[in-house]
Amino acid sequence: MNRSHLSKKSAFSMVELLVVIAIIGILASLLLPALGRAKNQGSNAVCINQLRQLGAAARLYSDDNNNLLPRAELLPTSPVDPAHPLPRICDVLAPDAGKTSGTNSAPVFKCPSDTLNRFANEGSSYEWNIELNGHRIDETRSENMNFMIVIQGPDGTTQQTNGAVQLMFPPATTPLFLDYDDAHPRSASSGKNVVFMDGHVTALVLADTGE
């Protein structure tokens, strides 16, 4: 038998090679979105678990501090009062969040979907609810805040009323921590996760925080 004839029969033609490459490309285009979704779901699951741990850390802190919650900055790189900055929440909760010596912040503060380097810059991928600074945990009302309403009549005279208002902090709808950014893609909803004062974690619904 002619060897050259045998080698020609067993070799791929250019057309066959292109067909195989096209099939591989089609399969890759079908698989990549599924792999991307799986990766996003995995990152979301890690984020939810870490927020649950941070909720527990905040409760442990309050147990050791007369049931009071921490006081910390919203954005440590931009303090509300630069002359008297508050500490970073990652530093306040370090003993309760598993921080090891020599690290910038406990790994539990780093969301795997943090692409804006919040962890590197602020020490945490998660935003602390500064409305709770110094409040008792499970407290349902804030202290009284006085306000004044001034009414001006058509003749230029004014009347004023004084009153007081309290903010409500129901544990089931009061966030402790939430993602700084929409890091977890999901349709028709915010891409943030949140842990509430009562310890449950879920996707953020803006109505829950009064935003």
Secondary structure, DSSP 8 states (H G I E B T S, - for coil): --HHHHHHHHS--HHHHHHHHHHHHHHHHHHHHHHHHHHHHHHHHHHHHHHHHHHHHHHHHHHTTTTB-----SSTTS-SSTTS----HHHHTGGGTT--TT-SS-GGG--TT--S-HHHHHS-SEEE-GGGTT-BTT--B---EEEEEEEE-TTS-EEEEEEEE--B--TTT-EEEEESS--S--TTS-S-EEEETTS-EEE--HHHHT-
